[in-house]
Amino acid sequence: MGKYIDLTAENFDSTVANGVSLVDFWAPWCGPCRMLAPVIEELGEEFDGKANICKVNTDEQQDLAVKYGIRSIPTIIFMKDGEIVDQMVGATSKQALIEKLNSLS
């Protein structure tokens, strides 16, 4: 298993408060989300200590999905010091995610 952080309403704010965070909003039944899962795990390894690589299960954390206006999944939001700086909707390439993370750090 990769080094990503499962976010809940309890740990979301404290986890994304400092530094760069990638937050993947997903659900177990979502095909594109399952395709993206190994990429997220790899990013967790590669950015360990450099960025928070996180996942939010929208089935279990519906309040977070509503709070962040998630209308389709997968949606990946990029945060810096707790503020949303960018967002990608739909499955995307690992390279695009790496480039975005590097541009924020």
Order of alpha helices (4+ residues) and beta strands (2+ residues): beta-alpha-beta-alpha-beta-alpha-beta-beta-alpha
